[in-house]
Amino acid sequence: MFPKVPDQHKPNKPLIPNGLGVIYVLISVVYLFLLYFFDVVKVSNDISHALTLAVCILFGGFMGLLDDWIDLRWRYKAFLPLIAAIPLISLASRLEMRTSIVVPLIGTIDFGGYYYFILIPLLVTIITNTVNQLGGLNGLETVCPTIIMVGLMAASRPYAVLLYGPFVVWLILTVLNFRGKIFVGNTGSFAIGITLASFAIVSDLKLDLAVFVLPYIFNSSLILLTYFFFRTKASVSFDGGKLVSDHRRSLVTLITYRRSLTERQVVVVISLLVIISTVVGLAIGTM
């Protein structure tokens, strides 16, 4: 049913079903439509949080599916999430959501009208692309978003019901992906990235999410800086059992730099980093 691609970091490179992120998109959207139908999450000013999140997930899935089909260049797909920001801008402006962010040790920063037309599109674009860039290993592109999703639900209890369905589906895919049984593909990574960004905006957890994804931002910054200045890309070598790298151009290559580690060890190390950033973000949110 699903196209199969070789698992590059397994002996003999077995073929694994790819693109199962579409299952996450379909079930999550149906779940959110049911929440809207049964009026589980109240509609305010004719705007539904559930429908807004569903539209964003649909676009994220379509964008990832398009990338899986025709392998879009980064110069194009980097800006595609801007379209997904449109329903979020509509929701935020019509609900007159808070346009300020309280930063510890700095104070309150009010963005005013720039919040709707600059901050929201910027947040959606950055989160979606950084989540998509941290992948390539079994479990890496699924375990870390699962951790962040738990953090978002813990920080936003009134809106947590929006993520119950998506979380269960993504958790099942995470277990299968970590075991090397499936790949979620760009369809899954784009969809989950937009899910995290959209939910953070809907539940007003922008600062929390920004702290949660610090390992992602570090990884993308390292990749972009080395590419723009040195025109080189990150890659790891696989000797049939372990991964090793002779450069530091991404978070994965930084961890495996002149150090042989198994695929699962690398995933566990990065997952621990995400757990730490999520715990720090939750602590900051309660201050």
N, C-alpha and C positions, 0 to 999 in steps of 0.2 A: 504494500500500500504506500509506503514512504520510500523515497530514494535512499539508497545506502551509500555511505562514504567510508573510506578506510580510517581506522583509528590509528593515527600516526605514532602514538606513544604506547603501543602494545606490540608484543612479539608477533611477527607475521602479518601485522596490520589488518586485523579482521574487519569485515564490512559491518557497519552499524547503521540502523535506521536514523535518518536525519530529518529535522523539521517538525518534531513532535510538539514544538511550542504552539503550533496551531490548535492543539487540543486545549491548551491553557487559554488561548484567546476565545475560543468558542464557548467553553463551559463558563468562563468568567463573565462573558457578556450576557449569556442566558441568565446566570445568577443575578446580575445587576438589574436586568430587565424585570426579573421576578420581584426583586426588592421594590422596584418602582411600582409594579402592578399592585402589590399588596400594601403599598404605602408604608413600608417598614421604616424608611428614612424620609422624613417630612420634606415636602417641596416648599421652597421659599421664593417668593416673587416669581412664580412660574418657572423656576430653575430647579432641576433635580440633580442632587449630588451624584446619585447612582447612574443616571443617564449620561451625565457629563463624563464620569469615569469610564463608562462603557464605550463612549465615542472615542475617547483617547486610547483605550486599549485596542479597539478595532483598528485605529489608524496605525498604532505601533506594530500590530501584527501584519497589516498590509505592507507597511514599509519594510519590515523584515522579510516578508515573503517575496517582495519585489527584489530585494537584495539577493536572496537565495536563488532567484530565477536568473537574473541578468548580471549579478555581481557588480553592483554600483560602485563607482569610485568614491573615495572618501570626500572628495571636494563637493560631491553632489549630496550624498546621504547625510553629511554632517549638518546640513541645514534643513533637511526634510522635517525634523521634529517641530520646527517653527509652526507648521500647519496645525499640528496637534495642540498647540498652545491657544488656538482661536477659541474653542469652547471653554477653556479655563479662563481666558480673559473675559468672556461674556459672563460666566458665573461670578467671578470676583467683582466685576464692575457693577453688576445688577444687585448683588448682595451687599455691596459697599463694604467689602472685607477690609480688615486692618491692613494699612499700607506701610506699617512700620515694623522694624525688627529690633528686638531688645538684645544687644550683644553684651555679655558679661565684661566688666572692667571698662567698657566703652560707653555704654548707655543706649538710648533709643535712637535709631536711625530711621527717619521718616522719608520714604521715597516719593510720597505724593502720587501724582498721576503717572510718574515713571514706573511705578510698581506694576501697573497693568500692561504697559506696552514695551517695557524693557526687562524688568526683573523676571516676570513670569516666562516669557519666551526664552530668556537666557537660562533660567533654571531647568526648563524642560529639555532644551538642547544639550546642555552640559551633562546632565544626569543620564539622559538616554545614550549619548555617545560614549561616555566614560564606562557605563555598564557594559555596553557592547564590546568595548576594547579589551576588557579583562576577561579573557576566555582562552580556549584552546586546549584545556586539560579537563579530564572527566571530573565533573562536580564543581569546577571553578566558577562557571557561569550560572550555576543554580544554587549552590550552598550559600554563597555570600548574599545574594538577594533575599534568600529565605531569612537569614539573620536580620537583615535590615527591615524586612517586612514585619518580623516579630517586634522589633524596636518601635516601628511606627504604630502598630496596634496597641502596644503598651503605653505609648505617649498620647494616643488619641482614642480614649475609650468611647466617647459618644459616637464616633464615626467608624470604630473598629469593625462593625458589622459589614461594612463595605468590602473588607478584605478577607472575611471568613472563607467564602467560596474560592476566590483566587488563591488563597494561602493553601488550602487543602489540595487543590489540583497541582500547584507548583511544588508542594512538598512531595507528592507522589513522583512527579517528574524528577525531582532532585535525587531521590533515592535511586531511581533507575539510571539517571545520568552518572551519579557517583560510582555506581557499580559497573559502569561502562556498557550498559545495555542499550541506551538511546542517546541521541543528541537533540537538543531543543532547537538548534540552528539560529540564524539571525532572526527568524520569526519570533522565537521565544525571548531572545536577549533584548530585542527592541521593545517587545510588548511589556516585559517585566520592568525595563528601564522607565518607560512612560508610565507604567502603573505606579511606581515609587514616586516619581516626580509629581504626577497628577494628584495622587492621594495626599502628598505633603502640602500641596497648595489648597486642596479642598478642606483639609483639616487644620490649616494654618500651622504647619510644622516645618517651615522652610529652613530655619536655622538648625533644627534638630537633624534634618536630612543632610544638610551641608556638612555637619560633623560626622554623621554616619558614614558618608561616602568618601571620607578623606583618603583611604587607601586607593580608591578608584581614581580620585583626582591626581594623586601622586603618580600612579601608573601612567595615566594619559599624558601628564605633563612631561614625564621622562621620555615617553615614546615620541611625542611631538617635538620636544627640544632636540633630541638626537637626530631626528629626521630632518628638521629644518636647518640645523647647523652643520650636520655631517652627512646628510643624505643616506643614512644607513637605517636598516630596520632590525628589530629584535628577533632573535631566533634561538632555540635551544637544540642541543644535540641529544639524541637518544641512542644509547649503546645496547639496547635490547632489554634493559632492566631499569636503568636510572637515567635521569636528566642532568645535563651539565651545560654550562655556558661559559664562553671566554670573554663576555662583555656585559655591560650593565646598562641596557637600553629600555628595560621595562621592569616591572615588579617581579615577574617570574625569573627573568635573567639575572636580576640583582640577587635574588635568593639562591639561585643555582650557580652563581659566579664562582668558578673554580671549586665547586662543592657538589658532589654527586648525591642526588636525592631522588627518591621514587616519586612518581606522579602524585600519589596520595599524600606524601609528606609535604610536597609543595602546596597542595590544596589546603591541607590542615594549617600550615603556617599562615597562609594568606587569610584563611577563615578566622584564625585567632586575631589577626590584625583588625579584621572587620568587627569582630566581637568587642575588642577593646574600644574602637572608635564609636561603636553603638552605645556601649555602656557610658562612655564619656559624654556622648550626646544626650543621653537620657538624664545624666547627672546635671548637665548644664540646663536642660529644659525645666528642671525642678527648682532652679535657683531663683 
